[in-house]
Amino acid sequence: MASMTDLVFLLLIFFMLSANTPNALDLLLPKAKGKSTNKQNVAISIKKDLTYYIDAKPIALENIENALVNKLANEENPTIILRVEETVPIEKAVTVMDIANKHKFKIILAVRPQ
């Protein structure tokens, strides 16, 4: 009889541990060391002298929005890789992020591997 009680107790513990809690969120969080598997449609770079580039071609800040809209118009899931040098003020990167958010473009901030 004692072995049957042990078996029922172990089954109870197993089912309690394996049951999903209804309030939990199943999130897959990104890692800083990993690589992105997304297909890149366009790359925007901001250098420390505040010059902007779209796919290695220089562009003025005022023309970035129109260039992105034209370039990503026919893409199903438009994705932008944003590369910003360390000394660039964060406001400059946020300006590009705002443009991407306004047009529902996915934006990925490129980082240096650790």
N, C-alpha and C positions, 0 to 999 in steps of 0.2 A: 504494500500500500504506500509506503514511503517513496518508492521509486516512481509511482504514478503521480504523486504530488509534486515531485521534483520535475517531472516531465511537463506537467501542466504549468508550473511556475516558469520554467524556461520558455515555453511557448508564449506565455503571457508577456514576458520581457521582450521576446523577439518581435511580437506584433506591436507592442508599444513603441519600440525603437524604430521599426520600419514604417510605421504609419505616417502619412503626410499631415502636417498641421495646416489647417485651412487659412491661417493668416500669414503664412510664410510666402516670400517672393522668390521665385527661381530666377536668379540673376547670374549672368556670366560676366564678371567684371574684367576689364582689360588689364594687361600687365605692361609695365614700362619696358621690359626686356623683349617682349614679343614683337612679331612682325604683323603688319596689317595684310589681310587677304583681300581687301577691297580693290577693285579695279580703279585705277586713277584716271580721271578724264582730263584734268587740268591741274597744273602746279602753279602756285603763287609764291614768290619769294620776296622777302623784304630784307634788304641789306642794311648794315649799320649806318650808312650815309643816307638812309631813307629813300633809296631808289626801289621801285617796285618792278617785278618781272612776272610775266605770264608765260610759262613754258620757255624760260630763258630769253624772252624778248622784252626789252624795257618798255614800260608803259607808265603814263601819268596816273596818279591816284584818281583823278576826276573821270578817267576813261575806263577804269576797272569794271565797274558795274555793267556798262554796255558790252564790253568785251566778253565778260563771263556769260551774260544772257545770250549773246549771239553764239558763243562757242558751245554752250551746253543746252541749246534749245532742243535738239533732237535726241538727247540722251535719256534713257529710261530711268536710271538712277544716277543723277549727276553727282559726282564726287570731286571735291577740291582738296588737294594736299597743300597745307599752309606751312611754309618754311620761313622761320623768322630767326635772325641772328640774336644772340643773347643780349646785346646792349641796346636793342631797339625798344623804345617805350611800348608798354603793353597796349596803350591806346591805339597804336597803329595796327596791331594785330586784331584788336576788337573791331576796328572799322571794317576790315575785310570780313570778319565773322558776322557782323551785322548785315552786310550785303548778302552773304550766303544764306543767312537765316531769313531774310526778307523774301528771297526767291525760292526757299525750301530746298537749297542745295545742301548735301551732306558735306561737312568740313572735318578734316582730320589734321590735327596739329602734329607736325613731324618733330620728333625728339631725337636726341643723340643716344645711341645705345649705351647702357651702363657697363 
